[in-house]
Amino acid sequence: MDEALPRPDRIRTLEGGRVGWIASEALRDGWLRVVSHRTTAVYALLCLAADARGVSRYGTAALGLELGLEDGEVRLALARLEQLQLVASRAELRQVLRLPDGGPQRPRVPSFGGK
């Protein structure tokens, strides 16, 4: 882009060891619209902490500590992420999964009047 940047001295670069990332489809396909702000925060932290395979060892207590959430809030967020097939868990091991194709399933709205 040719536009003037507000802070050209602070352009982000990919340096150092691990690089956490969130797939742009999370925004574009509407995944963030179907989860709470707490669930979004848990998802973002897991994405940033994950290795190249999506694996993180952030447990419930560590997620809560980092995000200022209670254990119950973290558990609800993880359950929602698993329900949407965005994250898989085994004990305290978490894996951020490739996003399902096509975005989240929308609830069917009944049609009335034959149209």
DSSP file (Angstrom, degrees, kcal/mol; ACC not computed):
  #  RESIDUE AA STRUCTURE BP1 BP2  ACC     N-H-->O    O-->H-N    N-H-->O    O-->H-N    TCO  KAPPA ALPHA  PHI   PSI    X-CA   Y-CA   Z-CA
    1    1 A M              0   0    0      0, 0.0     0, 0.0     0, 0.0     0, 0.0   0.000 360.0 360.0 360.0 143.2    0.0    0.0    0.0
    2    2 A D        +     0   0    0      2,-0.1     3,-0.1     3,-0.0     0, 0.0   0.478 360.0 115.9 -95.2  -4.0    1.2    3.4   -0.8
    3    3 A E  S    S-     0   0    0      1,-0.1     2,-0.4     0, 0.0     0, 0.0  -0.248  77.4 -96.8 -66.9 155.6   -0.6    5.3    1.9
    4    4 A A        -     0   0    0      1,-0.1    -1,-0.1     2,-0.0    -2,-0.1  -0.575  39.5-132.1 -73.4 129.1    1.4    7.1    4.6
    5    5 A L        -     0   0    0     -2,-0.4    -1,-0.1     1,-0.1     6,-0.0  -0.580   6.4-133.3 -81.4 142.8    1.7    5.0    7.7
    6    6 A P  S    S+     0   0    0      0, 0.0    -1,-0.1     0, 0.0     3,-0.1   0.868 103.5  17.6 -61.7 -35.5    1.0    6.5   11.1
    7    7 A R    >   +     0   0    0      1,-0.1     3,-2.1     3,-0.0    -3,-0.0  -0.622  65.3 168.9-137.7  76.3    4.2    5.0   12.5
    8    8 A P  G >  S+     0   0    0      0, 0.0     3,-0.7     0, 0.0    -1,-0.1   0.700  79.2  64.4 -62.9 -17.2    6.6    3.9    9.7
    9    9 A D  G 3  S+     0   0    0      1,-0.2    -2,-0.0    -3,-0.1     0, 0.0   0.518 100.7  52.1 -81.1  -4.8    9.3    3.4   12.4
   10   10 A R  G <   +     0   0    0     -3,-2.1    -1,-0.2     2,-0.0     2,-0.2  -0.096  69.9 152.6-124.3  34.4    7.2    0.6   14.0
   11   11 A I    <   -     0   0    0     -3,-0.7     2,-0.1     1,-0.1    -6,-0.0  -0.486  48.0-115.7 -67.8 130.9    6.5   -1.8   11.1
   12   12 A R        -     0   0    0     -2,-0.2     2,-0.3     2,-0.0    -1,-0.1  -0.370  35.2-173.8 -68.6 144.6    6.0   -5.4   12.3
   13   13 A T        -     0   0    0     -2,-0.1     2,-1.2     2,-0.1    -1,-0.0  -0.947  32.1-114.3-134.4 158.2    8.5   -8.0   11.2
   14   14 A L        +     0   0    0     -2,-0.3     2,-0.3     5,-0.0     5,-0.1  -0.761  59.9 143.0 -94.0  91.6    8.7  -11.8   11.6
   15   15 A E        +     0   0    0     -2,-1.2     2,-0.1     3,-0.1    -2,-0.1  -0.836  35.4  26.2-125.5 163.0   11.8  -12.1   13.8
   16   16 A G  S    S-     0   0    0     -2,-0.3     3,-0.1     3,-0.0    -2,-0.0  -0.381  94.9 -47.3  86.7-163.0   12.8  -14.4   16.6
   17   17 A G  S    S+     0   0    0      1,-0.1     2,-0.1    -2,-0.1    -1,-0.0   0.897 105.5  23.1 -76.6-102.1   11.6  -17.9   17.4
   18   18 A R        -     0   0    0      1,-0.0     2,-0.5    31,-0.0    -1,-0.1  -0.339  58.9-157.2 -74.1 149.0    8.0  -18.8   17.5
   19   19 A V        -     0   0    0     31,-0.1     2,-0.2    -5,-0.1    30,-0.1  -0.933   7.5-156.5-127.6 107.0    5.4  -16.8   15.6
   20   20 A G        +     0   0    0     -2,-0.5     2,-0.3    28,-0.2    28,-0.3  -0.558  20.7 174.8 -77.9 146.7    1.8  -17.1   16.8
   21   21 A W        -     0   0    0     26,-0.8     2,-0.4    -2,-0.2    29,-0.1  -0.994  28.8-144.5-152.0 156.7   -0.9  -16.4   14.3
   22   22 A I        -     0   0    0     -2,-0.3    22,-0.0    26,-0.0    -2,-0.0  -0.993  36.2-112.6-121.1 127.0   -4.7  -16.4   13.9
   23   23 A A    >   -     0   0    0     -2,-0.4     3,-2.0     1,-0.2     4,-0.4  -0.338  19.5-130.9 -59.8 135.2   -6.0  -17.4   10.5
   24   24 A S  T >> S+     0   0    0      1,-0.3     4,-2.6     2,-0.2     3,-1.0   0.740 103.4  72.7 -61.6 -22.3   -7.7  -14.4    8.8
   25   25 A E  H 3> S+     0   0    0      1,-0.2     4,-2.6     2,-0.2     6,-0.6   0.752  80.4  72.9 -64.4 -22.7  -10.7  -16.7    8.1
   26   26 A A  H <4>S+     0   0    0     -3,-2.0     6,-1.6     1,-0.2     5,-0.7   0.887 112.4  27.3 -57.7 -37.2  -11.5  -16.5   11.8
   27   27 A L  H X45S+     0   0    0     -3,-1.0     3,-1.0    -4,-0.4    -2,-0.2   0.907 123.8  49.1 -86.0 -51.6  -12.6  -12.9   11.0
   28   28 A R  H 3<5S+     0   0    0     -4,-2.6    -3,-0.2     1,-0.3    -2,-0.2   0.860 113.6  44.7 -61.5 -40.4  -13.6  -13.2    7.4
   29   29 A D  T 3<5S-     0   0    0     -4,-2.6    -1,-0.3    -5,-0.2    -3,-0.1   0.466 116.2-107.8 -89.1  -1.0  -15.8  -16.3    7.7
   30   30 A G  T X>5S+     0   0    0     -3,-1.0     3,-0.6    -5,-0.2     4,-0.5   0.633  73.9 135.2  92.4  14.5  -17.6  -15.1   10.9
   31   31 A W  G >4<S+     0   0    0     -5,-0.7     3,-1.1    -6,-0.6    -4,-0.2   0.878  73.2  55.1 -63.6 -36.2  -16.1  -17.3   13.6
   32   32 A L  G >4 S+     0   0    0     -6,-1.6     3,-0.7     1,-0.2    -1,-0.2   0.730  99.6  62.2 -71.4 -20.0  -15.7  -14.4   16.0
   33   33 A R  G <4 S+     0   0    0     -3,-0.6    -1,-0.2     1,-0.2    -2,-0.2   0.675 101.4  51.9 -76.4 -16.3  -19.4  -13.4   15.7
   34   34 A V  G << S+     0   0    0     -3,-1.1     2,-0.3    -4,-0.5    -1,-0.2   0.280 103.3  64.2-106.9  11.6  -20.5  -16.8   17.1
   35   35 A V  S <  S-     0   0    0     -3,-0.7    42,-0.0    -4,-0.1     2,-0.0  -0.924  82.1-107.6-131.1 158.4  -18.3  -16.7   20.3
   36   36 A S     >  -     0   0    0     -2,-0.3     4,-2.3     1,-0.1     5,-0.2  -0.234  36.0-105.3 -74.8 169.0  -18.2  -14.5   23.4
   37   37 A H  H  > S+     0   0    0      1,-0.2     4,-2.0     2,-0.2     5,-0.1   0.849 123.1  53.9 -64.8 -33.0  -15.4  -12.1   24.1
   38   38 A R  H  > S+     0   0    0      2,-0.2     4,-2.3     1,-0.2    -1,-0.2   0.916 108.9  47.8 -66.1 -42.2  -14.0  -14.5   26.7
   39   39 A T  H  > S+     0   0    0      1,-0.2     4,-2.5     2,-0.2    -2,-0.2   0.890 110.3  52.3 -65.7 -39.1  -13.9  -17.3   24.2
   40   40 A T  H  X S+     0   0    0     -4,-2.3     4,-2.7     2,-0.2    -1,-0.2   0.904 109.2  50.3 -61.3 -41.4  -12.2  -15.0   21.7
   41   41 A A  H  X S+     0   0    0     -4,-2.0     4,-2.4     2,-0.2    -2,-0.2   0.918 111.3  47.3 -64.7 -43.6   -9.6  -14.2   24.3
   42   42 A V  H  X S+     0   0    0     -4,-2.3     4,-2.4     2,-0.2    -2,-0.2   0.924 113.5  49.0 -62.8 -44.0   -8.9  -17.9   25.0
   43   43 A Y  H  X S+     0   0    0     -4,-2.5     4,-2.5     1,-0.2    -2,-0.2   0.923 111.1  49.7 -61.6 -45.3   -8.7  -18.7   21.3
   44   44 A A  H  X S+     0   0    0     -4,-2.7     4,-2.4     2,-0.2    -1,-0.2   0.920 111.2  48.5 -61.8 -44.6   -6.3  -15.8   20.7
   45   45 A L  H  X S+     0   0    0     -4,-2.4     4,-2.1     1,-0.2    -1,-0.2   0.925 112.0  49.1 -63.1 -43.9   -4.0  -16.8   23.5
   46   46 A L  H  X S+     0   0    0     -4,-2.4     4,-1.3     1,-0.2    -1,-0.2   0.903 111.4  50.0 -62.5 -40.1   -4.0  -20.5   22.4
   47   47 A C  H  < S+     0   0    0     -4,-2.5   -26,-0.8     1,-0.2    -1,-0.2   0.909 113.3  45.8 -63.2 -41.8   -3.2  -19.4   18.8
   48   48 A L  H  < S+     0   0    0     -4,-2.4    -1,-0.2   -28,-0.3    -2,-0.2   0.813 116.5  44.5 -72.2 -30.1   -0.3  -17.1   20.0
   49   49 A A  H  < S+     0   0    0     -4,-2.1    -1,-0.2    -5,-0.2    -2,-0.2   0.631  93.2 105.4 -87.7 -14.3    1.1  -19.8   22.3
   50   50 A A     <  -     0   0    0     -4,-1.3     6,-0.2    -3,-0.2   -31,-0.1  -0.244  64.5-130.4 -72.9 152.7    0.9  -22.7   19.9
   51   51 A D    >   -     0   0    0      4,-2.0     3,-2.1   -33,-0.1    -1,-0.1  -0.170  49.8 -75.0 -83.2-171.7    3.7  -24.3   18.0
   52   52 A A  T 3  S+     0   0    0      1,-0.3    -2,-0.1     2,-0.1    -1,-0.0   0.741 135.3  52.3 -61.7 -23.7    3.6  -24.9   14.2
   53   53 A R  T 3  S-     0   0    0      2,-0.1    -1,-0.3    44,-0.0    -3,-0.0   0.436 121.5-106.4 -90.7   0.1    1.2  -27.8   14.7
   54   54 A G  S <  S+     0   0    0     -3,-2.1    42,-3.0     1,-0.3     2,-0.3   0.547  71.9 146.3  89.2   7.9   -1.1  -25.7   16.8
   55   55 A V  E     +A   95   0A   0     40,-0.2    -4,-2.0    -6,-0.1     2,-0.3  -0.633  17.6 166.9 -90.5 135.0   -0.1  -27.4   20.1
   56   56 A S  E     -A   94   0A   0     38,-2.8    38,-3.1    -2,-0.3    -6,-0.1  -0.982  30.8-150.5-138.8 149.0    0.0  -25.5   23.4
   57   57 A R        +     0   0    0     -2,-0.3     2,-0.6    36,-0.2    36,-0.1   0.047  48.9 137.3-107.5  24.4    0.3  -26.8   26.9
   58   58 A Y        -     0   0    0     36,-0.1    -2,-0.1     4,-0.1     2,-0.1  -0.619  40.2-157.4 -71.3 116.2   -1.6  -23.9   28.5
   59   59 A G     >  -     0   0    0     -2,-0.6     4,-2.6     1,-0.1     5,-0.2  -0.266  32.7 -90.6 -85.6 178.3   -3.9  -25.5   31.0
   60   60 A T  H  > S+     0   0    0      1,-0.2     4,-2.4     2,-0.2     5,-0.2   0.907 125.5  47.7 -57.5 -46.8   -7.1  -24.1   32.5
   61   61 A A  H  > S+     0   0    0      1,-0.2     4,-2.5     2,-0.2    -1,-0.2   0.911 112.9  48.1 -64.5 -42.8   -5.4  -22.4   35.4
   62   62 A A  H  > S+     0   0    0      2,-0.2     4,-2.5     1,-0.2     5,-0.2   0.903 111.7  49.8 -66.0 -41.1   -2.7  -20.8   33.2
   63   63 A L  H  X S+     0   0    0     -4,-2.6     4,-2.1     1,-0.2     6,-0.2   0.935 112.8  47.8 -61.2 -45.6   -5.2  -19.5   30.7
   64   64 A G  H  X>S+     0   0    0     -4,-2.4     5,-1.8    -5,-0.2     4,-1.5   0.908 111.3  50.1 -61.8 -42.8   -7.3  -18.0   33.5
   65   65 A L  H  <5S+     0   0    0     -4,-2.5     3,-0.3     1,-0.2    -1,-0.2   0.933 113.1  45.4 -62.1 -46.9   -4.2  -16.4   35.1
   66   66 A E  H  <5S+     0   0    0     -4,-2.5    -1,-0.2     1,-0.2    -2,-0.2   0.849 123.6  34.6 -64.7 -34.8   -3.1  -14.8   31.8
   67   67 A L  H  <5S-     0   0    0     -4,-2.1    -1,-0.2    -5,-0.2    -2,-0.2   0.460 105.9-117.0-104.2  -2.6   -6.6  -13.6   30.9
   68   68 A G  T  <5 +     0   0    0     -4,-1.5     2,-0.3    -3,-0.3    -3,-0.2   0.867  67.9 139.1  69.0  35.5   -8.0  -12.7   34.3
   69   69 A L      < -     0   0    0     -5,-1.8    -1,-0.2    -6,-0.2    -2,-0.1  -0.830  54.3-116.1-113.5 151.7  -10.7  -15.4   34.0
   70   70 A E     >  -     0   0    0     -2,-0.3     4,-2.2    -3,-0.1     3,-0.3  -0.434  34.4-107.7 -75.8 157.5  -12.2  -17.8   36.5
   71   71 A D  H  > S+     0   0    0      1,-0.2     4,-2.8     2,-0.2     5,-0.2   0.892 120.4  53.7 -54.1 -42.6  -11.7  -21.5   35.9
   72   72 A G  H  > S+     0   0    0      1,-0.2     4,-2.2     2,-0.2    -1,-0.2   0.880 107.7  49.9 -62.1 -38.6  -15.4  -21.9   35.1
   73   73 A E  H  > S+     0   0    0     -3,-0.3     4,-2.2     2,-0.2    -1,-0.2   0.900 111.9  48.1 -66.1 -40.3  -15.2  -19.2   32.4
   74   74 A V  H  X S+     0   0    0     -4,-2.2     4,-2.8     2,-0.2     5,-0.2   0.923 111.0  50.8 -65.3 -44.0  -12.1  -20.8   30.9
   75   75 A R  H  X S+     0   0    0     -4,-2.8     4,-2.4     1,-0.2    -2,-0.2   0.899 110.6  48.6 -62.1 -41.2  -13.9  -24.2   30.9
   76   76 A L  H  X S+     0   0    0     -4,-2.2     4,-2.1     2,-0.2    -1,-0.2   0.913 112.1  49.2 -63.8 -42.6  -16.9  -22.8   29.2
   77   77 A A  H  X S+     0   0    0     -4,-2.2     4,-2.4     2,-0.2    -2,-0.2   0.927 112.3  47.6 -63.2 -45.3  -14.8  -21.0   26.5
   78   78 A L  H  X S+     0   0    0     -4,-2.8     4,-2.4     1,-0.2    -1,-0.2   0.897 110.0  52.9 -63.2 -40.2  -12.8  -24.2   25.8
   79   79 A A  H  X S+     0   0    0     -4,-2.4     4,-2.4    -5,-0.2    -1,-0.2   0.904 110.3  48.0 -61.9 -40.8  -16.1  -26.2   25.6
   80   80 A R  H  X S+     0   0    0     -4,-2.1     4,-2.1     2,-0.2    -2,-0.2   0.912 111.1  50.3 -66.2 -42.2  -17.4  -23.7   23.0
   81   81 A L  H  <>S+     0   0    0     -4,-2.4     5,-3.0     1,-0.2     6,-1.1   0.881 113.2  46.4 -63.8 -37.7  -14.2  -23.9   21.0
   82   82 A E  H ><5S+     0   0    0     -4,-2.4     3,-1.1     3,-0.2    -2,-0.2   0.894 109.0  54.7 -69.9 -39.9  -14.3  -27.7   21.0
   83   83 A Q  H 3<5S+     0   0    0     -4,-2.4    -2,-0.2     1,-0.3    -1,-0.2   0.887 111.1  45.2 -59.0 -39.8  -18.0  -27.6   20.0
   84   84 A L  T 3<5S-     0   0    0     -4,-2.1    -1,-0.3    -5,-0.1    -2,-0.2   0.468 114.1-120.9 -82.5  -2.2  -17.1  -25.5   17.0
   85   85 A Q  T < 5S+     0   0    0     -3,-1.1    -3,-0.2     2,-0.2     3,-0.1   0.867  80.2 120.4  61.0  40.2  -14.2  -27.7   16.2
   86   86 A L  S   <S+     0   0    0     -5,-3.0    11,-2.8     1,-0.3     2,-0.3   0.673  77.0  25.0 -97.6 -26.0  -11.7  -24.9   16.5
   87   87 A V  E     -B   96   0A   0     -6,-1.1     2,-0.4     9,-0.3    -1,-0.3  -0.990  64.1-159.0-139.4 143.4   -9.7  -26.5   19.3
   88   88 A A  E     -B   95   0A   0      7,-2.5     7,-2.8    -2,-0.3     2,-0.4  -0.955  15.4-162.3-120.3 146.0   -9.1  -30.1   20.5
   89   89 A S  E     +B   94   0A   0     -2,-0.4     2,-0.3     5,-0.2     5,-0.2  -0.956  20.5 180.0-131.0 147.0   -8.0  -31.0   24.0
   90   90 A R  E >  S-B   93   0A   0      3,-2.3     3,-2.5    -2,-0.4     2,-0.2  -0.891  74.0 -51.2-141.4 112.6   -6.5  -34.0   25.7
   91   91 A A  T 3  S-     0   0    0     -2,-0.3    -1,-0.1     1,-0.3     0, 0.0  -0.418 123.4 -21.4  55.0-124.0   -5.9  -33.4   29.4
   92   92 A E  T 3  S+     0   0    0     -2,-0.2     2,-0.5    -3,-0.1    -1,-0.3   0.248 115.9 104.1 -99.0  12.9   -4.0  -30.1   29.6
   93   93 A L  E <   - B   0  90A   0     -3,-2.5    -3,-2.3   -36,-0.1     2,-0.4  -0.830  52.7-168.8 -94.3 129.4   -2.7  -30.4   26.0
   94   94 A R  E     -AB  56  89A   0    -38,-3.1   -38,-2.8    -2,-0.5     2,-0.4  -0.935   8.6-165.3-119.5 141.6   -4.6  -28.1   23.5
   95   95 A Q  E     -AB  55  88A   0     -7,-2.8    -7,-2.5    -2,-0.4     2,-0.5  -0.978  14.9-143.6-127.6 120.0   -4.4  -28.1   19.7
   96   96 A V  E     - B   0  87A   0    -42,-3.0    -9,-0.3    -2,-0.4     2,-0.2  -0.707  30.3-145.8 -76.5 126.0   -5.7  -25.2   17.7
   97   97 A L        -     0   0    0    -11,-2.8     2,-0.1    -2,-0.5   -43,-0.1  -0.543  21.1 -91.6 -96.3 157.6   -7.2  -26.8   14.6
   98   98 A R        -     0   0    0     -2,-0.2    -1,-0.1     1,-0.1     3,-0.1  -0.446  59.9 -97.6 -58.9 138.8   -7.4  -25.7   11.0
   99   99 A L        -     0   0    0      1,-0.1    -1,-0.1    -2,-0.1   -13,-0.1  -0.351  39.9-107.1 -64.8 138.9  -10.7  -23.8   10.6
  100  100 A P    >   -     0   0    0      0, 0.0     3,-1.0     0, 0.0    -1,-0.1  -0.345  44.1 -97.3 -61.6 146.9  -13.6  -25.8    9.2
  101  101 A D  T 3  S+     0   0    0      1,-0.2    -3,-0.0    -3,-0.1     0, 0.0  -0.351 100.3  20.6 -65.2 143.6  -14.5  -24.9    5.7
  102  102 A G  T 3  S-     0   0    0     -3,-0.1    -1,-0.2    -2,-0.0    -3,-0.0   0.447 108.5 -95.2  85.0   1.4  -17.3  -22.5    5.1
  103  103 A G  S <  S-     0   0    0     -3,-1.0   -73,-0.1     2,-0.1     3,-0.1  -0.141  70.0 -26.2  80.5 179.0  -17.5  -20.8    8.4
  104  104 A P  S    S-     0   0    0      0, 0.0     2,-0.3     0, 0.0   -20,-0.0  -0.287  71.3-102.6 -67.9 150.4  -19.8  -21.6   11.4
  105  105 A Q        -     0   0    0    -21,-0.0    -2,-0.1     1,-0.0    -3,-0.0  -0.575  35.2-140.4 -71.8 130.1  -23.1  -23.3   10.8
  106  106 A R        -     0   0    0     -2,-0.3     2,-0.1     1,-0.1     3,-0.0  -0.715  23.3-106.3 -89.6 141.2  -25.9  -20.8   11.1
  107  107 A P        -     0   0    0      0, 0.0     2,-0.3     0, 0.0    -1,-0.1  -0.415  39.9-108.6 -64.0 142.0  -29.1  -21.9   12.8
  108  108 A R        -     0   0    0     -2,-0.1    -3,-0.0     1,-0.0     0, 0.0  -0.547  27.4-147.2 -73.3 133.3  -31.9  -22.5   10.3
  109  109 A V        -     0   0    0     -2,-0.3    -1,-0.0    -3,-0.0    -3,-0.0  -0.897  21.9-118.3-101.8 125.0  -34.6  -19.9   10.5
  110  110 A P        -     0   0    0      0, 0.0     2,-0.4     0, 0.0    -1,-0.0  -0.323  24.7-135.7 -63.2 143.3  -38.1  -21.3    9.7
  111  111 A S        -     0   0    0      3,-0.0     2,-0.3     2,-0.0     3,-0.2  -0.845  19.6-165.8-102.0 136.1  -39.7  -19.8    6.7
  112  112 A F    >   +     0   0    0     -2,-0.4     3,-0.6     1,-0.1     0, 0.0  -0.889  63.4  32.7-119.1 149.7  -43.3  -18.7    6.8
  113  113 A G  T 3  S-     0   0    0     -2,-0.3    -1,-0.1     1,-0.2    -2,-0.0   0.579 114.9 -82.6  85.6   9.8  -45.7  -17.9    4.0
  114  114 A G  T 3         0   0    0     -3,-0.2    -1,-0.2     1,-0.1    -2,-0.0   0.589 360.0 360.0  75.7   8.8  -44.2  -20.2    1.4
  115  115 A K    <         0   0    0     -3,-0.6    -2,-0.1     0, 0.0    -1,-0.1   0.413 360.0 360.0-111.2 360.0  -41.4  -17.9    0.3
